[in-house]
Amino acid sequence: MSRSSKFIASVLASSKEDMPALPFQRGAARKAMFARIKAESTNMPVRKQA
């Protein structure tokens, strides 16, 4: 299979899948992720740095 054929096949395969969430559609999920990361980082002990 040539390079362009592989590319076209991958484009066609991805077009048949569900469309990924656009950045403006995943605001709540991003906020929750950052809140979770921040909460986890406050619970972690401070590591000594050299």
Contacts in CASP RR format, 6 or more apart in sequence:
PFRMAT RR
TARGET T0000
AUTHOR 0000-0000-0000
METHOD contacts of the structure
MODEL  1
MSRSSKFIASVLASSKEDMPALPFQRGAARKAMFARIKAESTNMPVRKQA
1 9 0 8 1.000
21 29 0 8 1.000
END
